[in-house]
C-alpha cells in the first residue's frame, strides 16, 4: 500500500474526526498506520482538540437545549448522550480528589452523585427530585479509572408523577455500581395541571 503524504493524511484525519469525534488517538494511529505521537502532532498542527475536549464540545452543542431539570454544569461527570425520558450516558474520570488518600479508592458519594445527577438530567421536566434510591457498589473504583454511567428509564407512574430509572456504572466493561432510582417530576407526560387527592 502506497504511504500517504502528510497533507493527504491530515485531510483524511480531519474528515475522520468530523465523522466520529469520539475516535481516540490510538484508533487513529492504527487506522493511518502511524504512531500515536504523529497523530498528536497532526492534531496540533490542525488545531483539533484532544478527545476529552471534543467530547465536551459535542456534548455542549447537543445538550445545551436538551437537559431541562438542572444546569449542565451541575451534572457530575460529562453527559455524552441523552434522549429525554429514555436514556442518558455520562463519563467521570476519577482523579486524586475523588479518592481516599490511604488506599486510592474512590469515595462512594462521587459514584452516587454521577448516577443520581444523570437520573435527574434524563427527565424531561423543569423539576426532578430523587424520592428513593436503592444502590449497590459492586467493585472498588480507583484514581485513573473512567466510569461510564448509563441511565435507562424503566417506567412511569403518571398519577403519582413518578419516573423509575435504572442506572449502571462500569469501568472497562466491568460493573462497579448499580442503582434503581424513583424520581418525582412536576407532571407526567401529557398530564394536565389539575390535581386530585
PyMOL commands that set and color helices and strands:
alter all, ss='L'
color gray80, all
select helices_A, chain A and resi 6-19+25-32+36-45+51-63+72-74+96-98+108-121
alter helices_A, ss='H'
color red, helices_A
select strands_A, chain A and resi 78-83+87-93+128-137+146-157+162-171+174-185
alter strands_A, ss='S'
color yellow, strands_A
deselect
rebuild
show_as cartoon
